[in-house]
Amino acid sequence: MTEPHDKPRGVAATKKAFLSGLRFTSLRLRLVVVFALVALTAAVSASGIAYWLNREAVLTRTQDSALSDFQQEMQNRAAVLPEHPTQGELQHAANLMADSSQHFSVLLIGEDENGKRVQGNSDLDAFTINDVPQSLRHAVNDKQPVDDGNKYAYHLYWQRSTQDDTPYLVGGAKVAGGPTGYMLKSLEPEAKDLNSLAWSLGIATALALIGSALLAQAAATTVLKPVHRLGVAARRLGEGKLDTRLRVSGTDELAELSRTFNKTAENLEKKVADMSARDESSRRFVADMSHELRTPLTAITAVTEVLEEELDAETGSVDPMIEPAVRLVVSETRRLNDLVENLMEVTRFDAGTARLVLDNVDIADQITACIDARAWLDAVDLDAERGIMAMLDPRRLDVILANLIGNALKHGGSPVRVAVRMEGDDLVIAVRDHGPGIPEDVLPHVFDRFYKASASRPRSEGSGLGLSIAMENAHIHGGEITAANSPDGGAVFTLRLPRDASALTESARDDAHDPDSAPQEDGGVK
């Protein structure tokens, strides 16, 4: 049973999976659309060509049959009529002509003995002279000269027209010395057949489109599945799981790409392993060297303390000629001791063995103790209210404050102002000096190890690691230190820490015992 507090996490996971699915299917969608467009273009082109060819074949066949029968009827019926037929004769001939197998309507027009136009119509209501286009009438009655290239004075002409959304074939011919005949044939049956053909081709096109979409989906799945697996493997490799490999089968381009990925991952794993080994060896060397130096340094420090006491004694037992050398030895011994301690601290950070020891402390008291322990009370102005409590590591906070305040006093001069404020759940401590500030080209490097702003001053009183160690201590708290120049002059170092760092220690313990952090092998590519 799912607890109520798990619901937002489940919704977020579902949303993330949905968005991930959208990103994954974008290429799939493009492939399907391209396949569909290609199939649609091919199907529409094929259907259009098929429809046009069938339409021409059907109409030409029907047209040729109707005109051939009409011409034959004109020769058999109209040509035998007298030169000046009566209306009855024209009507009888038209009825006979219309009774052919093509079932067209016939209109015969002639002149009687008085020169009056007479006509015979097989279907008076359906076909009149007004249904014949004017251009067709002129062409039919146009007498042409007879010669070797033209044996007849009159020819058969035809034209397609549409009346009341019904297609018709209109033809006409004239008998030399006889009547003029016109025929009208409906092409509606052929139009219905062509409409049926168009619907069939449309359905076939739709089926082809659906089939192409399904085929594209299958092809996209075949292509994108190994691409998706390759993406997952690359993401895992980017997360640091360098043992990620792909199972490869086949000899196609995707299989070759997977082999290249495996080879690249193997080389990367080897190089990282070599670099890690060298880095570990370097850290071990520094740690061992620091430990080895501590024993002689302890003895040297004891001696220098005795010498320092002799220098400060009123008896003046140290020869004035060697006093500067003794003081130099004392100073350099302290510097060397600080350097060794800093190197050991840096080694612990690099090895990841540094841990927080948390305590609930009053920030104002903590800063005051840091300043008092180093005799900086006269040089530092503290702006902090008492009662601001934070769950931090007091020792590491002391290291941060000592480095920031000491750096401000050394390079900026007194007075140094330390201000404390709360911003939400963050503790903010600003350390500002009144010196010349930090050059703009130096700002990005102030936290680098052993960085010196001026190459002409290779030596300094510090180890060059103080600000770097302060930043590492801030990071281990989940915080940050920024450096900037104040508009009013001087440099400002701002320390931002979470008020309660206990969550970080719990997270570190969980990561140390997380079984999912073990390396895994990704799925194969087919």
LUMNURO-926838 format. One record per residue (C-alpha): x, y, z. Coordinates in steps of 0.2 Angstrom, whole numbers, padded with zeros to 4 digits, always signed. Last residue first. Example, Ala and Ser with C-alpha at 12.3 -4.5 7.8 and 13.67 -1.06 7.14 Angstrom:
BEGIN
+0068-0005+0036 +0062-0022+0039 
//
This chain:
BEGIN
+0100-0030-0158 +0108-0019-0146 +0111-0026-0128 +0104-0021-0111 +0116-0011-0100 +0128-0019-0087 +0128-0014-0069 +0140-0006-0058 +0136-0005-0039 +0129+0011-0033 +0112+0003-0032 +0117-0006-0016 +0118+0011-0006 +0128+0008+0010 +0140+0023+0008 +0127+0033-0001 +0116+0032+0014 +0130+0037+0026 +0134+0052+0015 +0115+0057+0014 +0114+0056+0033 +0129+0067+0035 +0122+0080+0022 +0105+0081+0031 +0114+0086+0047 +0120+0102+0039 +0107+0113+0047 +0109+0132+0044 +0115+0129+0026 +0131+0139+0023 +0135+0154+0013 +0152+0163+0015 +0154+0179+0007 +0172+0186+0004 +0171+0205+0001 +0187+0215-0005 +0190+0233-0002 +0181+0249-0009 +0164+0256-0008 +0157+0246-0023 +0164+0231-0014 +0175+0219-0024 +0170+0201-0025 +0174+0183-0019 +0162+0169-0016 +0162+0155-0004 +0149+0140-0005 +0139+0129+0006 +0135+0110+0007 +0145+0108+0023 +0158+0099+0014 +0158+0113+0001 +0162+0126+0014 +0176+0116+0021 +0183+0114+0003 +0182+0133+0001 +0191+0136+0017 +0205+0124+0011 +0207+0133-0005 +0207+0150+0004 +0221+0143+0015 +0232+0134+0002 +0244+0147-0003 +0255+0142+0011 +0255+0159+0019 +0270+0171+0022 +0273+0173+0004 +0286+0168-0009 +0284+0168-0028 +0282+0187-0027 +0286+0193-0045 +0274+0181-0052 +0260+0191-0044 +0243+0185-0040 +0249+0169-0032 +0239+0153-0034 +0246+0139-0023 +0229+0130-0024 +0215+0140-0033 +0203+0149-0022 +0208+0167-0028 +0208+0161-0046 +0193+0169-0054 +0196+0185-0044 +0214+0187-0051 +0210+0195-0068 +0198+0207-0059 +0211+0213-0047 +0206+0211-0029 +0202+0226-0018 +0213+0240-0013 +0211+0237+0006 +0196+0241+0017 +0192+0223+0021 +0175+0214+0021 +0170+0197+0028 +0152+0192+0024 +0144+0178+0034 +0127+0171+0027 +0118+0157+0035 +0105+0149+0024 +0087+0143+0028 +0079+0159+0022 +0093+0172+0021 +0100+0174+0039 +0113+0187+0043 +0131+0189+0049 +0143+0203+0046 +0162+0203+0049 +0171+0220+0046 +0190+0220+0044 +0198+0236+0051 +0211+0233+0047 +0222+0229+0032 +0217+0222+0015 +0230+0209+0011 +0235+0202+0028 +0220+0207+0038 +0208+0201+0024 +0217+0184+0022 +0217+0182+0041 +0198+0185+0041 +0195+0173+0027 +0207+0160+0033 +0202+0161+0052 +0184+0160+0047 +0185+0145+0037 +0196+0136+0049 +0184+0140+0063 +0169+0134+0053 +0179+0118+0051 +0182+0116+0070 +0164+0121+0074 +0156+0108+0062 +0138+0115+0059 +0120+0114+0066 +0117+0133+0067 +0111+0145+0081 +0108+0163+0079 +0106+0168+0097 +0118+0183+0098 +0117+0196+0084 +0132+0198+0073 +0141+0213+0067 +0159+0210+0072 +0172+0224+0069 +0190+0216+0068 +0207+0224+0071 +0206+0226+0090 +0199+0208+0093 +0212+0200+0082 +0221+0191+0095 +0221+0174+0086 +0211+0165+0099 +0200+0180+0102 +0195+0181+0083 +0190+0163+0082 +0181+0164+0099 +0171+0179+0094 +0166+0170+0077 +0160+0155+0087 +0151+0166+0100 +0142+0175+0086 +0137+0159+0077 +0130+0151+0092 +0133+0132+0090 +0123+0116+0088 +0137+0103+0085 +0141+0093+0070 +0157+0083+0067 +0158+0083+0048 +0169+0070+0038 +0185+0072+0027 +0189+0055+0020 +0186+0059+0002 +0204+0056-0003 +0205+0073-0010 +0198+0081+0006 +0210+0071+0017 +0225+0075+0006 +0220+0094+0007 +0220+0092+0026 +0237+0084+0026 +0244+0097+0015 +0237+0111+0026 +0246+0103+0041 +0262+0101+0032 +0261+0119+0026 +0258+0125+0044 +0273+0116+0050 +0284+0124+0036 +0278+0141+0040 +0282+0138+0059 +0299+0132+0054 +0301+0147+0042 +0298+0159+0056 +0309+0151+0069 +0323+0149+0057 +0322+0167+0052 +0322+0172+0070 +0338+0162+0073 +0346+0170+0057 +0342+0187+0063 +0349+0183+0081 +0365+0176+0074 +0376+0192+0076 +0366+0197+0092 +0373+0181+0101 +0359+0173+0110 +0360+0174+0129 +0350+0190+0130 +0347+0189+0149 +0330+0197+0146 +0323+0182+0137 +0313+0184+0121 +0327+0177+0110 +0330+0163+0123 +0312+0159+0122 +0312+0159+0103 +0327+0147+0103 +0318+0135+0115 +0302+0136+0103 +0314+0133+0088 +0320+0117+0096 +0303+0110+0100 +0298+0115+0082 +0313+0105+0075 +0308+0090+0085 +0290+0091+0079 +0296+0094+0062 +0307+0079+0062 +0292+0068+0066 +0279+0078+0055 +0289+0076+0039 +0286+0058+0038 +0267+0060+0040 +0267+0074+0027 +0277+0063+0015 +0265+0049+0017 +0250+0060+0014 +0259+0068-0001 +0264+0051-0008 +0247+0044-0005 +0239+0058-0014 +0251+0056-0029 +0248+0037-0029 +0229+0040-0029 +0231+0052-0043 +0241+0040-0053 +0229+0026-0050 +0214+0037-0054 +0223+0043-0070 +0226+0025-0075 +0208+0019-0071 +0202+0034-0080 +0212+0029-0095 +0207+0011-0094 +0189+0016-0092 +0190+0028-0107 +0198+0015-0118 +0184+0002-0113 +0170+0015-0116 +0177+0020-0133 +0178+0001-0138 +0161-0002-0132 +0154+0013-0141 +0163+0008-0157 +0155-0009-0156 +0138-0001-0154 +0141+0010-0169 +0146-0006-0179 +0130-0014-0173 +0120+0001-0178 +0128+0001-0196 +0124-0017-0199 +0134-0032-0195 +0123-0041-0182 +0124-0044-0164 +0131-0032-0150 +0128-0033-0131 +0132-0015-0125 +0144-0011-0111 +0144+0000-0096 +0160-0003-0085 +0163+0016-0085 +0148+0020-0074 +0153+0038-0071 +0136+0046-0074 +0142+0050-0092 +0144+0031-0095 +0126+0029-0089 +0120+0042-0101 +0129+0034-0115 +0122+0017-0111 +0104+0025-0110 +0107+0033-0127 +0114+0017-0135 +0098+0008-0128 +0088+0021-0137 +0097+0019-0153 +0095+0000-0152 +0076+0003-0150 +0076+0017-0163 +0079+0006-0179 +0068-0009-0176 +0054+0002-0167 +0055+0014-0182 +0053+0000-0194 +0038-0007-0185 +0030+0011-0184 +0035+0014-0202 +0026-0002-0207 +0011+0003-0197 +0011+0020-0205 +0014+0012-0222 -0001+0001-0220 -0012+0015-0214 -0007+0025-0230 -0010+0010-0241 -0027+0007-0234 -0031+0026-0237 -0025+0024-0255 -0035+0009-0258 -0050+0017-0251 -0047+0032-0262 -0044+0020-0277 -0061+0012-0274 -0070+0028-0272 -0062+0034-0288 -0068+0018-0297 -0085+0020-0290 -0085+0038-0297 -0079+0031-0314 -0093+0019-0314 -0105+0032-0310 -0098+0044-0324 -0100+0029-0336 -0118+0027-0332 -0120+0046-0333 -0113+0048-0350 -0129+0053-0358 -0130+0053-0377 -0136+0067-0388 -0136+0065-0407 -0137+0078-0421 -0142+0076-0439 -0142+0088-0454 -0153+0084-0469 -0149+0080-0487 -0139+0086-0502 -0123+0081-0494 -0128+0073-0477 -0123+0083-0462 -0115+0077-0446 -0117+0080-0427 -0112+0074-0410 -0116+0078-0392 -0109+0067-0378 -0117+0071-0361 -0111+0073-0343 -0125+0076-0330 -0123+0090-0317 -0138+0099-0324 -0131+0099-0341 -0113+0095-0345 -0104+0095-0362 -0093+0084-0372 -0091+0088-0391 -0092+0079-0407 -0090+0082-0426 -0093+0071-0441 -0088+0078-0458 -0095+0087-0473 -0088+0090-0490 -0081+0073-0491 -0066+0066-0501 -0053+0077-0493 -0035+0075-0498 -0038+0071-0516 -0050+0086-0517 -0067+0091-0510 -0069+0108-0503 -0076+0110-0486 -0094+0114-0481 -0096+0121-0463 -0113+0114-0457 -0106+0103-0444 -0092+0115-0438 -0105+0129-0436 -0117+0118-0427 -0103+0112-0415 -0098+0130-0411 -0116+0135-0407 -0117+0120-0394 -0132+0109-0397 -0144+0109-0383 -0154+0123-0391 -0157+0112-0406 -0168+0101-0395 -0166+0085-0385 -0175+0079-0369 -0192+0085-0372 -0193+0082-0390 -0186+0064-0390 -0184+0056-0407 -0184+0073-0415 -0189+0077-0433 -0185+0094-0440 -0192+0106-0454 -0184+0122-0460 -0194+0131-0473 -0187+0132-0491 -0204+0129-0499 -0200+0111-0504 -0195+0106-0487 -0179+0110-0478 -0169+0099-0466 -0165+0096-0448 -0164+0079-0439 -0162+0077-0420 -0158+0060-0412 -0157+0054-0394 -0145+0041-0390 -0149+0023-0385 -0132+0015-0390 -0140-0001-0397 -0150+0008-0410 -0168+0014-0409 -0163+0032-0410 -0160+0030-0429 -0177+0023-0431 -0185+0037-0422 -0175+0050-0431 -0180+0042-0448 -0199+0043-0443 -0198+0061-0438 -0188+0067-0453 -0201+0058-0464 -0215+0066-0454 -0207+0083-0455 -0206+0082-0474 -0190+0079-0484 -0183+0091-0497 -0168+0082-0504 -0177+0065-0501 -0172+0053-0487 -0159+0039-0491 -0144+0048-0483 -0154+0050-0467 -0157+0032-0463 -0142+0021-0468 -0129+0034-0469 -0135+0044-0454 -0137+0027-0445 -0119+0022-0448 -0113+0039-0442 -0123+0037-0426 -0117+0020-0423 -0099+0025-0425 -0102+0041-0414 -0109+0030-0400 -0096+0017-0401 -0082+0029-0401 -0089+0039-0387 -0091+0024-0376 -0074+0017-0379 -0066+0035-0377 -0076+0038-0361 -0070+0021-0353 -0052+0022-0359 -0050+0040-0354 -0057+0037-0337 -0047+0021-0335 -0031+0030-0339 -0035+0045-0328 -0040+0035-0313 -0025+0024-0314 -0014+0039-0315 -0022+0047-0301 -0022+0031-0290 -0003+0029-0294 +0001+0047-0289 -0010+0046-0274 -0003+0030-0268 +0015+0036-0271 +0012+0053-0263 +0003+0044-0248 +0017+0031-0246 +0030+0045-0246 +0020+0055-0234 +0016+0041-0223 +0035+0035-0222 +0040+0053-0218 +0026+0055-0205 +0031+0038-0197 +0049+0043-0197 +0046+0060-0189 +0035+0052-0176 +0048+0040-0171 +0061+0054-0170 +0049+0063-0158 +0045+0046-0149 +0059+0047-0137 +0057+0065-0132 +0038+0062-0129 +0042+0046-0119 +0054+0056-0108 +0040+0068-0105 +0029+0054-0100 +0042+0046-0089 +0046+0063-0081 +0027+0065-0078 +0025+0048-0071 +0040+0051-0059 +0033+0067-0053 +0016+0059-0050 +0024+0045-0040 +0035+0057-0030 +0020+0068-0027 +0010+0052-0021 +0024+0045-0009 +0018+0056+0005 +0001+0047+0005 +0009+0030+0009 +0007+0017-0005 +0000+0000+0000 
//
